[in-house]
Amino acid sequence: MPLGRKTRPTSAGAKLETQNKFSILAEYGSVRGPGILNQKTGMGYRQQTARMPKSGLIPRKIGSTERSQKLPDWLERELLRREPRRHSLALGDSADLSTRRRYKQDPISKLYELKMEHVVTLGNLKNLKQAFDEFAKAGINKLDYPQFHSVVKACAGLHVIKDTQIRQLFMKIDYTCDGKIEWHEFCTYMYLENKEKEETMRRSKMAAFMLPAKIKNLCRGEPVIEVQITPDGTVVTVREDGLVNYWSSTLQLKNNKNVFPKRPAGRTRKRATDFALMTEYNKLIIATGTREIQIYDFSSLEPWCQISALETVPLNLDYCCTGPDECLILYGDTEGCVNIILMTSVGETLRLWKNLPQLENMPNISLDHAVQYPDVTYMRWKIHQDWVSKVKYIHSIPAIMSASNHEDSALVMGCLLPSIDLHQRMNDISEEERFKKITLGKTQRRPACDQTVFAVRKGVMAFDFSKSENLLVTGGMDKLLRLWSPYMHERPTAILKGHTAPIAYLCIASEDGHIFSVSRDNTAKIWHIRDKACLFTANPQESQIQRELSACRYSPAVKGLYIATDSLALLSMQKKSQHTGIVSHSEPVMCCGYSEEFRQVVSCSEGSVVKVWDLDTGAHVFEYGCAHGQSAISCLAFDSRGRRLVTGGRDGCLKMWNFNNGRCIKIFSKDGKQEEICDCSFVTLHRSAFVISVGWGHRIDIYSDSIEETRFNQKPKPSWPQDVREGHKDDILCIAHCAPHLLATGSDDGEVIVWNVVSGRILCRFQTPQSPDPTRTFVKKAGVLSLIFLKTRAFVTEMSSSAWLISSGSQGSVNFWSVLIGGKFISSFQASHLKQEIVKLALLQDDSLLFTADHAGYISVYNVKKYALQPEAKPPQRVNFWRAHISSITGLKIIENDQFLLTSSVDCSVRLWNIHGDFIGTFGQTEIWNIYNPSSWKHPSVPHEVLVDPLSMPSHPIMEEEISLPDLHNLGINENVNSEVRCL
């Protein structure tokens, strides 16, 4: 039964009376009152969801009467589950429903909220500027939050913005945390955010060719007249002298043959002018300069038949299958005429022509005799006043398009058959006589009502049409691309400039939203249809395509341009990263972090892209690219308030950002050679704040983070003397800080040094124990990839001899160290069941559970609350383990008061879990989640790529047993195998 009331038309014209309802949800209200609290957080749902980024829908006030109505049971359940409607209930739904209700106060309100910065109009900005000016006249140049709040609420159109949204915007602008903002800061924030969004859109549309082009040199001879591509991807080229070549899509020669027989001396050589493929009949059609259309068997290239004695030389050729066993052959000639040969019963007609008398070893029929066949119709339209440069039948319209260099008839789009007007003028003539009159009499001019003429300066040499885009594009001698609506011939809808030579080839790739153009100087360009902008230009110097252009063809299957000169070149599109599963970035993710202030997740990729995600829903909020130019971002850190972001890159620089709008606030870098930065951290000493970085420079670099420091480019403080003399001798890979003054660094040679940050002196240093690998003849030193302090033990007198520091070790081990009185090794255990390197460590706030992430993507959880209080050999209890990614994990962060776990990996994904290993979702997935509503999580599902990866296969005792070679022979296996078979 329909959910809404039906309303009848008020008139016979079926003018509908529509109800003012925004969606299906508007008919139903909330089932819960506003006072229901979340038992975990003590907040109502309205408070919990106030910070969530809302759907980009137009808000509408919903009256209390609407909300008082009862939701149907099925709708209530599906609103909670955030899944498509089901017609059955899962086991336990009824019990879970009562538990989830406390997380949902108003299931409708979330659909009607927008971020404030998304709804501010130009008129709103003018009103806000006037309000700021009024404060400035009173001597107040900076507004605090109450003043800013009052200004926004007083602005017409913004009074409905919620207080939480106003506060969020204020905090994003006030990244320095001084509690006040100026008008220019407000404008800068709004401008940069919108600019970066435009840049993000531009980046998503980017397309490029792989340079240089793949080039296959051709034998010396006549030029290639055309390139065609068969449905199976075979590339066919034909030269003027009749040499036909078949190529693979990667330009490997498959077959070739010269189809023109040698002529006696003194006779003019036969030349091909164009060719087309009859794929439905496995035939190849070639037009010749001796006024013939020759048909060959495509497989053997043996002659089949030819239509001779054409009225003039066919310059260009087209073929189209118009129906079952029906086709047309279309060609333009030197007299500006378009010639059409319509054929029915094609298979039978070709078989009859195959048995005709031969001329020069080919069955031959003249055009005059061919049109006498009942299944053949011939028409000839006088269209242009110059040679026809291109002709094409557009089956989707249907219409014939032809072009020439004559300006007044540069492009003509006309019907195939005579219109009804012509029929009426000839109603006294039978159908057979009428066609005979058209075919055998004088060349006909198509009536004006049957065609549309596009006048173009200097004519048209190339064109293409797309039905899906409703777009016609032309190019010619004036070097301009013109975009037309096919129904508006007076003027083009757009003119694209950029070529410096006449345009010889055009193709619309509507599936990608691109236009490809090639000019006579071998320059290829990619244009965006919607934006009317050039996305990429391949110059001949870069593509290395030389000599005179003779033919082009775009292949949608290969995503590339085949360009023929004295060589055959393939100019392929750069392929975007193909991922089998859901990904957060298109490149490997190098690090991730969490801002508690904004409840946002930030991830950085190898492609130098920073993305901001909403924790509560997983929605993509913002992103900006080229953060470190073309260099990868290797690490990140937030300041103590979570409003500023510092990123370190392989370019050797640290950059500080207002990550909500992509504004670079400062750049930290050293003089001289820039070495890769591996890790960074914010450190607060007394009332001073510092940014500390380590990397391939073997030194600890400290930068002041002070409001008084106004320089955009900032240099580090002088290195500690002991760091210069006795510091690390290898690349420093990680850093860990323990308030108030402990700093630990780990290097690639396995050394760990604990420093006093205040004095800059070494407190202790360790060398990571190396576990010998029986499969190796030498012991490889394992670098320290991660460090973390047990902060609840630090500076506690009773635990002075216990382990305070944890470091990753070799072959999946984790080491515990005491740092007082010179420091010592306390204990170690195997944390990776596959003996993979431990790459990241994380602890709960009470240091009870240790989370380890390894190179294979596994996360293991250990109870270390009472572990390593003194030297011991028994390993801690493993509480849980699961596989989070299929590749090495690059980020591991416990967030939201130890409720959730954030991970990132080089498999291009960033994922959210609860601390028990339940999978919530991957940032970037199409479905949003509610972290307070477990039924919206992916759990009990796991990431698909993890599920199907061979390394995720569970172990089995039989698979782990040693099997002797005789046993294998008894099983009929006669191969050399390893003596030990392990389950991966």
N, C-alpha and C positions, 0 to 999 in steps of 0.2 A: 504494500500500500504506500502511495507517495507520502513523503514527510510533510509537504506543504499543501495548503489548500489550492485547488485548481480554480482559475478564474476564466470565465468565458469571454470571447471576443465581443466587443460592443457594437460591431458593425460587420457587414458582409466582407469588408476589406480586411478582416482578421486583424484589426488593431487591438493589441493585447493590453489588458490592464495588468500592470506589474506591481507586485508588492515591494515595498522598500525594505528588502532584506539583503544584507550583505552576503550571506552564505547560509548554508544549511544549519550551521551552528547558531545563527541569530534567532532561530525559532525556539530554541531551548535555552534555558538558563542554567545556573549552577545548582548543584544538589547539596552544596555545603555552605555553611555560613562563614562570615569573615573571621570568626574567632578561633578557628581550628589551628592549632600550632603544630609545628614539626617537633616530634619528641626528641630528635637528636639535636636540633639547633635552637629550639625554643622560639623560632620565628614562624610567622604565618607564611603561607605560600606567596601572598602578594609581596612580602618583604624578600622572600628568597628569589623570586623571579624578576624583581625590579631591575636587577643588573643584567639580565639576559638580553642579548641582541635579538630584536624581534623580527618577525617576518616582514618583508617589504610590502605590506598591504596598507591600504588607506584606512586609518582608524575611524571607528564609528562608536558613538556612545550607545551603550545598551541599557535600557531602562530597567528599574528594579522589578517591574512587572514581568518582563521577559525572563529575568534571572530566577524568579521565584518558581517558574515552572519546572516540573520534574523531567529530567533527562530520561529517555528510554534506556532500558538496561543495556541493549547492545551498543548504543552510542557511548554510554558512560564507560563501559569496559574498553571500547576501542580508543576513547580519548586518553584513558590511562595507559593503554599499551602502545599508543602511537603507531599502530599497525593497520593495514587494510582490514576492512570488515570481514569477520569470520561468521560462519553459520553454525558453529559448534563451539563448545567451551572446552578448554584444556583442563586436565586434572589439576585441581588446586586453585583454579581461578577464583572461586567464591571465597576461599580463605584468604587469598592474597589481596583481593579487592578491599576488604576491610582494613588491611594494613596500609595499603597505598593511599587510601582516601585522605589521610592526614597530610599528604604531600600536595594535594590539589585543592585549593580553595575556589578558584574560578578558572575552569578549563577554557573559557572563551577569551578572557582578557589578554592573554599572551599574544593572540593573533592581531591585536589592534594597537600595539605599541611600536613606535619608531624611535631611533636615536635622534636626539635633538639636532645634531649637526646635519642630519639627513632631511629635515623638514624646514630649515631656515631658508627663506626666500630672499630675493634682492630687496623687496620692500621691508622685510624684517631687519635686514642689515642696515638700511637707512634709518629705521626707528631706533635700533640699538646704537648707531653712531650718534644720533641726537642725544640719547640718554647719557652716553659717555661724555659728550661735549658739555652737557649740563653739569656733570660732576667736575669736569675740568675747570669750568668757570668758577666753581666753588673752591678751587684749589686742590681737588682730589683727582690725581692723574691715574692712580691705581685703585681698583675696586677689590674689596675683600669679598668673601663668599656671600654674606647677607646682602651686600649692595648689588652684586651681580645677580643674585636670585631675584631681588626686587625689580631689577631692570628687565629681566626676561619675563617675569610674570606680568609686568605692565605693558609688554609689547603685544600689540594686536596679533592674534593668530598663534601666539606661543604660550598663552595662559594655560593651555591644557597640558603642557609638558610637565612631566612628573618631577618632583623634587630630586629623586634619586638620579634622574637623567641629567638634570642641571648640575648636580654635584659631580657626576662623572665627567662631564665636559669641563667643568672648572678644574678638576684635578689633572685632566689630560693637558690643559693649557699651562697650568702651574706645575710644570715638571721640576722646578727648582725648590718647591715646597716652601716658598716664602709667604704663602697665604694671600697673595694679591696678583692681579693680572691687569695688563694695559690693553688699550684698544688695538694697538699694532700687534700684540701677541695673539689676540683673538683672531684678527684677520689673517695673520701668518699661519696659524693652525688650520683655519678653514681652507685657505688657499692650498697649502701643501697637501692636506689630506685629499682634496679633490684632484690635485695634480698627480699624486701617486696612484690614485685609482684610475685615472686616464692612462698613466704609464703602464699599469697592470693590464688594462685592456689591450693596449698596444702590444705589450709583450706576448699576450695570449694569441694575438693575431699574426705574430711574426712568422715569416716564411723566408727561406733562403735556398739557394742552390749550393750543392757541394762543388767546390772549386779545387783544382781545375777539373774540366769535364773529362769523361772517359772517351778517348779518341781512338778510332780504328782507321788506319790509313787505307785508302782505296787504290786500286791499280789505276795507272794513268789511262785516261780516255775521256769520253764524253761526260758531261755533268749529269747528276741524278735529277730526274724531272719531278719525282714525287716520292714521298714515304707514306706507306700505309701499314696498319697494324691489324692482324687477324684476331679473332676472339681468343685464341689460345696463346697470344702474346708474341707470335712470330712477326718480325719486322720485315716488310717487303720493300725493296727499292728497285726502281727501274731507271736505267740510263737512256739517254737519247738514242744510242746505237742498238737498243733492244736487249741489253744485258740485264737479266732479272736475278737479283740476289735475295736469298732468304737468310735472315739473321735471327739468332736468339735474342731475348730481351737484354742480354748482357753483351751483345755485339760479337757473338761467336758465329762465324759463317757456317750455315747448315747446308745450303745448296745454291747453285747458280747455273744459269744457262742463257745463251744468246738466242732469243726466239726468232730473230730476223735472219732469213737465209741470205747467204752471200750472193750478190748480184754480179753479172758479167761486167767486165771493164767497160767503162764509158757510160754506164747507167747510174743515175743518181741513187745514192744510198737512202734506204728507208729510215725515217726518223720518227721516234715516238714523241708525242706532245704531252700526253698525260695518261694515267691509268687508274682503274678502280677495281675493287674486289667484289665478286658475286659470291659471297660466302655461303649463301643458302644453296647454291648449285655447284659449289667447288670450282668456280671459274675465275679467270683473270681477264679483264677487259683492257685493251690498249688502244688509244687513239693515235693515229699516225698523220704525218704531214702529207701523205698521198691520199687524203680524204677517205680513210677507212677506219672502221671500228672492228678490231680483231679480238676474238675470244679464244682463250687457251684453257686447257685443263690445268687447274691450279697445282695438282700433285705432280704431274709428269711434265708440265709445261709443253705438252704436245698441242699442235694447232687443232682447234675445234671447228671454227667457221669464222667468216668475216662478212660485215656489211660494207659494201664498196659504193663508189660513185656518189658520195655525199655531195651536197650542193656547194659546200665550201670546207675549208680546213678546220677540223675541230681543235680548239686550243686548250680547253679544259673540260674535264669529264666528271660526272657524278652518277652514282647508281643508288637505288633504293628499292627495297622489297616493300610493296604497298599492300600486300594481302596474300592469302594462300595461293601459291602458284601464280602470283602477279608481281610485276616489277616495272620500273621505268629506267630508261637510260637517258641521261640528260647531258647535253654538251653545248658550250658556247663557241662561237666561231669568229672569224676575222671580219665579218660584216655587221657585228653587233647584234646578231640574232641568237635566240635561245631555241634549241632544237630538242624536241621531246619525242622519245620512242616509247610508247606504252605497249606492254606485252601481257597477255593472259595465256594460260596453259603453257607456261614458260618451258617446263621440262619437255613436253611433247614437241613444241616448236623448235627447240634446240636440237632434239634428236632428228627432226626432219631436215634441218639445215646441215647437220653433220654429213648427210648422204648426198649433198648437192655436188655438182661438178667443181673440180678444183681449179684454182688459179694460183700459181706459184706455190703448189703443194698445200693449199688451204682451201677447203670448201667455201665457195663464194656465192653471195647473193647481193644484187644491187639494191639500193634503197627503194627504187621505184617498184621492183618486184616484191620486196619485203612487205611493203604497205598493202599489197594485194591480199595478204594472208588475213583471214577473218579475225585472228587473235592479235594482230599488230595494228596500232594506230600511231600516226605520225603527225606532229604539229610543229610549226615554225613561226615564232613570234619575233617581229622586229622590235627590239627594245632600246638599243643603244646606238649612238652615233660614232662609236669607236669600238675597237676590239674588246671582247668580253674578257676581263681579267680573272674572274672567278664566277662559278655558278654552283648553286647548291639547292637541293630539295629539302625543305624542312617538313618532315612528316608530321610533327606534332601540331602544326597550325591548321591544315597543310598549305604550303605555298612554295613558290620558286623564288629564290633570291639570286640576283645576278648583279655584277659590278663591272664598271669600266672606268677609264680615266677621263671620260667626258663629264664635265662638271654638272650639266643640267640633268643628266641621267646617270649620276655616279653610282647609285644603288637603287634597284627596282625590286619591289616585292609584289608578286602577282599570283593570281590563281593558276591552277594547272589547266583546267578545262574552260571553255567559253562560258560566260555567265548567261543567266536566263534572258538578259536583254538581247544578246546575240541570237539566242534560240527564237525569240519572238520575231526578230527581223528576218529570220530564215524559216518561218513556220510552214512555208509552202514547199519546203524541200525535205525529202526524207532524211532520216538520220544518216544512212549510208552515203547518200549523195553529198550531204553537208560536209562530212569528214573528208570525202574525196576532194571537195572544193577547197577545203583548208589545206590539205596535204599536197595536192598536185597542182594547185593554181598558184596564184601570186602570193608572195610572203605577206602574212597578215600582221596588222598592227593591233596590239591588244587594246581594247577599249579602256578609257580612263577610269571607268568604274570598276575595272578588274585589277587595278594595280595601284600601288603607292610608290611615288618617286621621291627619293631623298637626294637633294642637291647638295653636293659637297665640293668645296674648293679643291681644285687639282685632282678631283676624282677619288676613287676607292680602289685600292689594290688587294685589301684583305678585309674579311668580316667574319663574324660568328654570331650565333643567336642562341639564347637560352630561354626555353619555355618556362622553366621553374622560376627564373629570376625576371621573366618578362623583359628581357634586355637584349638589345642589338648593339654591337660594338663594331666600329669601322676604323680603318687606318689607311693611309696612302702616302702620296708624295709630299704632303705638307707636314709630315712627321708628328701629327697629332692623333691621339685616340679620341674618338667621339662616341659617347654613350647615348643611345636613343631609346625612347619607348617606341615599339613597332607601330603604334597607332597615332603617333605625333611626329609627322615628318617635317614640320616647319623649322624646328630648331632642336639641337641635341639637349639632353638633360644635363650633360657634363662634358667637359673637354679636359683631357689629361695630357699634360706636357711632360717631356723628359727625354724623348728620343732625339737624336741628332742626325738621323738618316731616315729615308723613307721606310715605312713599316711594311714588311713583307708577309707576316704571319700573325694571326690572332686566334686565341682559343679561350673560351669561357669554361672554367672548371667550377661549375655551380656547387658541386658537392663540398668543395673547400672554400667557396666564396672568393675565388681568385680569377684574375684575367692574366693570361700569359701573352706577351708580345715580343716579337723578334724583328729587328730592323736590318736593313741591308748591310750595315757595318758589323753584323754578328753580335749586336748587343741584345741581350735577353733581359726582360723585366717581368716582375711579378707585381700585380696591382690588386688592391683590396676593393671588392665591388662596393661594399657599403660605405666605406670611408673615402672612396675615390682617391686613394693615396698609393704611392709606389712603396712597396714593402722591401724590394730588393732589386739590385741591378748587377748583372754579370757582364762586365766589359770583356772584349775579346782578349785583352792583355791578361786578365785573370782566368778566363775560361780556357785560353790557349786555342780557341777556334779561329782559324785563319782562312784566308782566301775568300773567294766570292760565294755568297750564299746562294743555294739553288733550291732547297726544299726544307720544310720543317713539319713536325707532327708531335702533338702532345699525347702521352699515354697515361690515362687515368690509373691503369693497373700498376704501372711502374712508378708513377708520380714523377715523370721526367719528360724533357724535351729531346727528341731526336732531331739533330740538325745536320744537314748534308751540305758540305762544300766539296773540296777535293778529298775530304775525309768524311767519315760518319762519326758524329759525336753524340754522346748521351750526357745531358745536363740534368742530373738527378736532384730532386728536392732533398734537403736535409730532413731526415726522418726524426720525428719527435720520439722521445723515449716511450717504448712500448712496454706497458706493465700489465701483467696478467690479473693482478688484484687491485684493490683500492689503495691509492697512494695519496700522501699529503703534499709531496713535492715531486717535480719531474726529475729532480736530481737527488743523489744520496743526501740524507739529512745528517749533518755533522754534529749538531748539539740542540738541546731544547731546554727551556726553563719556564718558570711560573711566576707571575706577578700577582701576589695576594691582594694588592691594592685595587686592581681592576678585574680580578678573577679571570685572567687571560693567560693563555699558553703562547709562548713565542718559540718558533723553530727556525733554524738557519740551515741553508743547504750549501752543497758544493758549488752550485751555480751562483752564489752570492745573493740569494734571495732570502729575505726575512718575512715570515708569515706570522700573523697574529690570529689566534683562535679563541673562541669563547669556551671556557671550561664547562659551563653548565649545559650547553647544548651541542658542543662540537662544531658550531658554525664558524665559517671563515669570516673574519672581521675585517682584516686589512692586510696588505702586503706591500713591500717595496723591494726593488731589485738594484743590482749593481752597487750593493752596500760597500764592497771592497773591490770595485771595478770588476775585473775578470777573475779575481782570486777567490778561492773558497773561504768561507767563514769556518774557523776551526773551534771557537769557543765563545761563550757568552756569560754574562753575569749581570744581575740587577743590583741597584743601589739598595740601601737599607729600607727605603720606603716603597720600592717596587715601581717607581715612576720613570726611572731612566734605565736604559739598557746600554751595556758596553759589549762590543763584539771584537774579537781578535781574528785576524786573517792570516793567510799564507803570504800576504804582501808585507808582513812585518809591522802592521799598524794596528793600533787600538782606536776604535771610534765609539763615541758616546752619542746616544740617540734619544730623541723623544719618539719612541717606537709607535705611538698612536697616530702619528702623521708622517713619519719617515724623515724628520728633520735631524740632520747631523749637527750636534751641539759642539763637539770638540773632536780633535784628532790628536792622539798620543803616539809619538814615534821618536825613535832614536836617530841620531846623526850617523852617517856612514851606511854600511851595508845593512839592508833590512832582512832580518832572519824571521822565519816562520814563528808565529806565536802559537803555543800549544794549549795554554790555560791562563785564566785570569780570574781575579777576585776583587771585590770591594772589601776594604778593611777600615775599621774605625778605631782610632787610638785617642782616648780621652774625647775631646771635642773636634778632633781633626779627622778627615776622611781621606783615604788614599785608594788608588787603583793599582794593583800589583799584577804584573804579567811575567810569564816565563816561556821559554821556547828554545829554539835552536841556537840562540846566542850564548847559552851556558850561564847566563846571569839573571839575577832577579832585578827587574826594573820597577821602580816605584814612582808613581805620578801623583801629584797633589790634586785633590778634588775639593777645591775651595771656591766659594762664590766670588771672592776677591780676585781670583785668577780669571782674567777676561780674555786672555789670548786664545785664539781658535786653535792654533797649532802649538802643542805643549810638549816640552822635552822632559825626560825623566830626571829625578834627583841623582846625584852622584852615587855610584854603587858602593855598597858597604866594603870597607877595606878587606875584611876577612873573606867576603864573597869573591873578591878579585884574587886573593892569594890562595885560599883553601877551599873555594867553592866547587861546584860540579865541574867535571872534566868532559861531560857528554851532554847531549840535548836534554833539557829539563822538560818532562812530559806532563807533570801534574803538580798541583798545589792544594794545600788545605790549611785553613786558619782556625784557631781555637782562641776565643777571647779569654783574657785580654791581650796576650802578647806572644802566643805560640804560632809559629808558621812552619809547615813541613813541605818539603819539595822532594820529588822523586825523579830520577833521571833514567835514561835509556840503558845505562850500564848496570842498573839494579841498585844504585846507591840512594839512600834516603837520608836527608839532613834536616834536623829540627833547629830552627832559628829563634832567637829572641828578637822580635820585630822592633822593640824599643831601642835596644843597644846595637842591633845588627850583628850579634855574635852567635857562633854555633854552640848550641847546647849539647847536642850529641849527633852522631852519624852512624848509620848501619849499612851493611852490605846484604842484600837479599840472598838468603840461602838458595843455592841452585840444585834442582832435582835432576840427577843424571837421567838421560833418556836412553834406554837399552837399545833402541833402534839406531842410535847415532854413535859414532866413534869419538866424538868430542862433546863437551858440555857447553851448550850455548847459553850465554848470559841473557836473562829475561829482564826486560825493562819494567819499571814501576809505572803502570798505566793509571792507577787510581790510589788516592789516599783519603782517609777520613779519621777524624778524632772521635773518641768516646767521651763526649763532653760532660756527661754526668759523673765521670770518674776523675776528670781533670781537676787538679788542685784540691782534691779531697784527701785529707791526711791519712785516713784509714786505707786508702787505695793507692798510696804513693808507690807501692811496689808492683801494682797490677799494670796490665796493659792499658795504655791511653790512646795508642795509635794503631790503625789497621792499614795494611798496604797489600796490594795485589802482588802475587809472586809468580813463579814459573810453573808451567804445566797445570794451571788451574788451581793453584794453592793460594791461600790467604794467610798473611803473617800478622802476628800481634806483637807490639813492642812497648816496652816501658821507656819513658823519656827522661826520667829523673836520674840524677847521679850518674851522668855519662850514658845512660840508656842501656838497655839490653833486650835480647830476644826472649820472648816469653813462650809463645806457642805458635803452631801452624796446623792447618788442616786442609784437606782436598775439598774445594768448594764446587768444582765442575766435575760431574760424573763422566764427562767425555774428555777430561784433562785438557780442555780448551783454556786459552788465556782469559783471566778475569779482567774485563775492561772497565767496569764501573762498579762502585760501591755506594750503598745508601743505608742509613740507619733511621729507625723511628726516634722520636724526640726523647724517649726514655732509654734509648740504647738497648732495648730488649731484643729487637729483631734486626738482623743484618741481611740486607738484600744484595745479592751479587749477580752481575750480568756478565756472560761470557761471549766469546768470539762467535759461537754458533747460534746465538740468539736466545739462550736459555737464561731464565731467572730462577735463582735458588734462594730460599729463605731459611735462615738459621737462628736458633734461639741462643744469643750470646750474652744474656743478662748476667750470668754468673760464670761465663767462660773467661779464661785467661786472667783470673784473679791471681793465679800463681802458675808456675810452669806445670803443664799437664800434657799427657799424650792422648787422652780420649777426646775425640772431636765433638763439637756441639751437636745438638739434635737438629736434624733438618726438618723443618716444619712443613715446607711446601716447595714445589718446583714445577715450572711449566715453561713451554717454549713460546716466547712473545713475538719473535721475528725469525726470518729465515736467514738473516745475515748478521754481521757483528752489530752489537748494540752500541750506540754512541751517546745516549743520554739516559739517565736514570734519576728520577726525582720523586720524592715522597711529598705529597701536597695535602692541603685541606685537613690539617690536624690529624695526620696519619690515617686518613680514610682512603686515599687514592694514590695510585702509582702511575707516573708518566714515563713513557719510554720512547726512544727514537732509534733509528737504525739506518744503515747504509742501504737498506732495501727500500728507501724513499718514503717510509711511513712513520707517523707519530701516533702512538696509541695510548689509550687510557684504560686502566684496570683498577679494581679495588684491591686492597692490600691482601686479599685472600686469593687473588689471581683470577677473579671473574672478569671476563672481557666486556668492557663497556662499549668501545667502538674505536674506529680509526678516524682521526681528524681528516676531513676531506670527503667522507662518505656522504651520500645524498640524504640519508635519513638522519634527522637530528635526534639527540637523546636528552633525557632529563636525569641528571645524576642523582636526584632525590627519588627517582621512580625506577626501581630495578627492572620492571617489566619493559622499559624502553631500551634496556641494554641488549647487546648482542648475546650475552651469556644465556644459555649454556653453549652457544656456538663459539667457535674459535676462528681466527682468520683463515680463509680458505687456503692461501698459499702455504701457511704453516701446516695445515691438515694434510696436504698432498705432498709435502716435501719429504724425500726419502729419509732425511736425518731425523724426522719426527716419529719414525717407526718405533713402537715400543720394543724393549729388549725382551729376550726369552732365553732361559737357561740353555736350551738346546743350541741356540745360535751362538752362544758364548763358549761352548765346549771346544776343546782342542780335538781335531779330527786327524787321524793319521792317514798317511797316503795309501796304505793297503786297504783301509776301510773304504776309501773313495773308489779304489779299483773294484772292490766287491760290489759297489753300487753302480758299476758300469761307467765311471767317469775316468777317462783316459787323458786328463789334462794335468798340467803342472799348476798347482794352486798353492796359495800361502798355507803354512802350517797352522795358522790360527784364523778363524772366521769370526769376525765381530759383527754384531748387528749395528747398523747405522740408524 
